[in-house]
């Protein structure tokens, strides 16, 4: 059972802002192709459409999930926490 000091210490960090990023995919491109990118260009990623996306907190992978649409906004449905055992 946590003691009162542990609870106060946890309360201090619960409101700390962290950067949360969802990575859909990536690709390596030569600078020549990057310079040639223009509006309407398509960049093909190495990830397949059915692959899970990565959820990063402060650049550390913490979970995988599926992209969902919530009231006309994109979201992520967590499907697996990194380090947790698969059922």
C-alpha positions, 0 to 999 in steps of 0.5 A: 500500500503506498504511503502518503509521501508516495501519493504526494510525489505522484501528484506532483508529476501527474500534471506534467505535460508530455509530448504524445506522438502517433507514428503512422510510418516512415521512409528513407528518401534521398535529399534529391526527392525531398527537394522535389516534393510539392503540393500533391506529391505522394510519399509511399511509407514502408508501413502497410495500411493494416499495420498498427501505428506506434504511440510515443510519449516523449519519443519513447514507444509505449503502445501500438494501436489502430487509427480511428475517426472520432467526430471528424478527428483522427484518434488512436485505439490502443491495441497493445501496451509495449512490454505487456504480454499478448493474450 
